[in-house]
Amino acid sequence: MTGALATSGFVRCAAFLAALCVGLWAGGPGYAGPAEVNFLQTLEGRWTGQGRAATTQGETPVLCEVESQMQAAARISLRANCRTQGQSGNIGMSLYFSDMTQQFHGELTSPLNYISGGLNGRLSRGDLFLRLSADDGSEGRLLVVAQGSNQVRLLVTTIVDGANITVFDLPLARAG
């Protein structure tokens, strides 16, 4: 991994995850179609999972607990607590569907400004593809794959030297 990716490996991964899982909220009212509403409702609840995050030394296991709550028919908020070897952090995300733009929009927040930023994207074949425009000017991608009503997989990628690099891979299962 390059120095820039290595410096922020776990933090950026956790931040992107948080963006998906932490605090989804929206501005004005809107009408979301059944697919968008169903997808957001699928994310509601308590989730836990163990995956992997990229670091300067390679990959490390990461454990996350996520709680999400619908705020309205087309918006959700998520709060995630993620831990890895010697590090932990809370990440927040808000996400809503805009009828006007026909896209999902949101905000990723974390204690570190350089991993916070705006989100936008669309559903495609039942999966949610989001682009993160971080406050530090970098970009990343977040893929949320709903695997039935009890499992979700989060994949975070970034582009380094023209190549897509997976920095976070987290399968989540609905917690009891």
C-alpha positions in Angstrom: 0.0 0.0 0.0 1.1 3.6 -0.6 1.8 5.9 2.3 -1.4 7.9 1.9 -3.5 4.8 2.0 -1.5 3.3 4.8 -1.8 6.4 6.9 -5.6 6.3 6.9 -6.3 2.6 6.1 -8.4 1.6 9.0 -9.8 5.0 9.7 -11.0 5.5 6.1 -12.4 2.0 6.0 -14.3 2.6 9.2 -15.5 6.0 8.0 -16.9 4.6 4.8 -18.6 1.9 6.7 -19.9 4.4 9.1 -21.2 6.4 6.2 -23.2 3.5 5.2 -24.2 2.4 8.6 -24.2 5.4 10.8 -26.5 8.3 10.4 -28.7 8.5 7.4 -30.9 11.6 7.5 -32.2 14.0 4.9 -33.4 17.5 4.1 -36.8 18.0 2.5 -39.6 15.6 2.0 -39.8 13.4 -1.1 -41.4 10.4 -2.5 -39.3 7.3 -2.9 -40.4 4.4 -5.0 -41.0 0.9 -3.5 -37.4 -0.3 -4.3 -35.7 2.6 -2.5 -38.0 2.5 0.5 -37.6 -1.3 0.8 -33.9 -1.1 0.6 -33.7 1.5 3.4 -36.1 -0.6 5.5 -33.8 -3.6 5.0 -31.0 -1.7 6.7 -33.0 -0.8 9.8 -32.1 -2.5 13.1 -29.1 -3.9 14.9 -26.3 -5.5 13.0 -22.9 -7.1 13.9 -20.1 -8.5 11.8 -16.5 -9.3 11.5 -14.6 -8.5 8.3 -11.2 -7.1 7.2 -9.7 -3.7 6.8 -6.5 -2.7 4.8 -3.6 -1.4 6.8 0.1 -0.6 6.2 0.9 -4.2 7.3 -1.7 -5.8 5.1 -5.1 -6.8 6.3 -6.4 -6.8 9.8 -9.7 -8.2 11.3 -12.3 -5.6 12.2 -15.4 -6.0 14.3 -18.4 -3.6 14.0 -21.7 -3.2 15.7 -24.2 -1.1 13.8 -27.6 0.4 14.8 -29.8 2.0 12.3 -33.2 3.6 12.5 -35.7 4.9 9.9 -36.4 8.6 10.3 -39.0 8.8 7.6 -40.2 6.6 4.7 -37.1 7.6 2.6 -34.4 8.3 5.2 -32.4 6.4 7.7 -29.7 7.1 10.3 -26.9 4.7 11.2 -24.4 4.6 14.1 -21.5 2.2 14.0 -18.8 1.3 16.5 -15.9 -0.5 14.9 -12.8 -2.1 16.6 -9.6 -3.5 15.4 -6.2 -4.3 16.9 -5.7 -1.4 19.3 -8.1 1.0 17.6 -11.8 1.8 17.9 -14.1 4.5 16.7 -17.7 5.6 16.2 -18.9 6.6 12.8 -22.2 8.2 11.8 -24.1 8.3 8.5 -27.2 9.8 7.2 -28.9 8.6 3.9 -32.0 9.6 2.1 -33.6 9.2 -1.3 -34.3 12.3 -3.2 -37.3 12.1 -5.6 -36.0 15.2 -7.4 -32.6 13.8 -8.3 -33.7 10.1 -8.2 -30.6 9.4 -6.2 -29.6 8.6 -2.6 -27.8 11.4 -0.8 -26.2 11.6 2.6 -23.4 12.6 4.9 -20.7 10.6 6.6 -19.5 12.0 9.9 -16.6 11.0 12.1 -14.4 12.7 14.6 -11.8 13.1 11.8 -12.6 15.7 9.2 -10.7 14.1 6.4 -12.9 11.0 6.4 -16.2 12.9 6.6 -18.0 14.0 3.5 -21.0 13.8 1.2 -22.5 10.6 -0.3 -24.5 10.1 -3.4 -25.5 7.1 -5.5 -28.2 4.8 -6.9 -29.6 1.3 -6.5 -28.6 -1.0 -9.3 -29.8 -4.6 -9.4 -30.8 -4.4 -5.8 -27.4 -3.1 -4.5 -26.6 0.4 -3.4 -23.6 2.1 -5.0 -22.5 5.3 -3.2 -19.7 7.7 -4.0 -18.0 9.5 -1.1 -16.6 12.9 -1.7 -14.4 13.3 1.4 -13.8 16.7 3.0 -10.0 16.3 2.3 -10.8 16.1 -1.5 -10.3 12.3 -1.9 -13.0 10.0 -3.2 -14.1 6.5 -2.4 -16.9 4.1 -3.2 -19.2 2.2 -0.9 -21.2 -0.8 -2.1 -24.0 -2.1 0.1 -25.3 -5.5 -0.8 -28.5 -6.6 0.9 -28.4 -10.4 1.1 -32.0 -11.2 2.2 -33.5 -9.6 5.3 -30.8 -10.8 7.7 -27.5 -10.1 6.0 -25.8 -7.1 4.5 -22.3 -6.8 3.0 -20.4 -3.5 2.9 -17.5 -3.1 0.6 -15.4 0.1 0.5 -12.9 0.9 -2.3 -10.7 3.7 -3.1 -8.5 4.5 -6.1 -4.7 4.4 -5.7 -2.5 5.0 -8.6 -5.4 4.3 -11.0 -6.3 0.9 -9.4 -9.4 0.1 -7.3 -8.3 -1.1 -3.9 -10.6 -2.7 -1.4 -10.0 -1.1 1.9 -12.9 -2.5 3.9 -15.0 -5.7 3.5 -17.6 -6.3 6.2 -20.3 -8.9 6.1 -23.0 -8.0 8.7 -25.8 -10.2 10.2 -28.9 -9.0 12.0 -28.3 -9.1 15.7 -30.8 -10.9 17.9 
